[in-house]
């Protein structure tokens, strides 16, 4: 298959949906009913512009051979981590749901849906990344003048991250 010289791109503005889901029967096949459950909490309105910070690393396995003058490499173990920065409003619980939902020790899943307008309802067959997490301690930030209160929080990855899995019925 030949790709076009200039493939169509998707604007990132408004096309990342982030939702906390308390439980999933099968993280490799998240159900639409689980995503839309009353215990689920949309987070994308709270996360700052640079506050979605997934990262990953992969170790290198050295493959040395007596018969060669060169060392070879193979991909090794992977590790993933997730940090979020979100607005924090201690004076109003209705506007502080990220901070309250992600209390230290809370477990669950963060679902990240890319490339679909945030206002589009979740639907069967849409792709999402599923991050199983245990919330670490939120750290309140002082950002100085002309800014808003935020909190930075590590969400510890507690199981295998599922990338590009389809939402099911």
Secondary structure, DSSP 4 states (H G I P E B T S, - for coil): -PPPTTPPP---TT-EEEEEES--S-TTS-BHHHHTSTT-EE-TTTEEEEEEEEEEEEEEEEE--TT-SS-EEEEEEEEEEEEEEEE--TT-GGG-HHHHHT-TT-EEEEEEEESS-TTSPP-TT-EEEEEEEEEEEEEEE---TTS--EEEEEEEE-SPPEEEEEPB-
